[in-house]
């Protein structure tokens, strides 16, 4: 998931350089959503691992 976010970030940068504003904004938005989804999933799994190891 983080890999997809990075790929879409690169696509948005390239599209922005070439003047495709709508495509850049769309790719940037998708990359942002995937990145935050990855962060939330990471935190949840980290908490589950800590709870299971502590108990």
C-alpha positions as CSV (number, residue, x, y, z in Angstrom):
1,X,0.0,0.0,0.0
2,X,2.8,2.4,0.8
3,X,4.4,1.4,-2.5
4,X,1.3,2.5,-4.4
5,X,1.2,5.8,-2.5
6,X,4.8,6.4,-3.6
7,X,4.1,5.5,-7.2
8,X,1.1,7.8,-7.3
9,X,3.1,10.6,-5.7
10,X,5.7,10.3,-8.5
11,X,2.9,10.2,-11.1
12,X,1.4,13.4,-9.7
13,X,4.8,15.2,-9.7
14,X,5.5,14.2,-13.3
15,X,2.0,15.2,-14.4
16,X,2.4,18.5,-12.6
17,X,5.6,19.2,-14.4
18,X,4.0,18.5,-17.8
19,X,1.0,20.7,-17.0
20,X,-1.7,18.0,-16.4
21,X,-3.2,19.7,-13.3
22,X,-6.3,17.6,-12.9
23,X,-4.4,14.3,-13.3
24,X,-1.8,15.5,-10.8
25,X,-4.4,16.5,-8.3
26,X,-6.2,13.2,-8.6
27,X,-3.0,11.2,-8.2
28,X,-1.9,13.3,-5.3
29,X,-5.3,12.8,-3.6
30,X,-5.2,9.0,-4.0
31,X,-1.6,8.9,-2.8
32,X,-2.6,10.9,0.3
33,X,-5.5,8.6,1.1
34,X,-3.4,5.5,0.7
35,X,-0.6,6.9,2.8
36,X,-2.9,7.8,5.7
37,X,-4.6,4.4,5.4
38,X,-1.2,2.8,5.7
39,X,-0.3,4.8,8.7
40,X,-3.5,3.9,10.5
41,X,-3.1,0.2,9.7
42,X,0.5,0.3,10.9
43,X,-0.5,1.9,14.2
44,X,-3.4,-0.6,14.8
45,X,-1.2,-3.6,14.0
46,X,1.6,-2.2,16.2
47,X,-0.9,-1.8,19.1
48,X,-2.2,-5.3,18.6
49,X,1.3,-6.7,18.6
50,X,2.2,-4.8,21.9
51,X,-1.0,-6.0,23.6
52,X,-0.5,-9.6,22.5
53,X,3.1,-9.7,23.6
54,X,2.3,-8.0,27.0
55,X,-0.5,-10.5,27.8
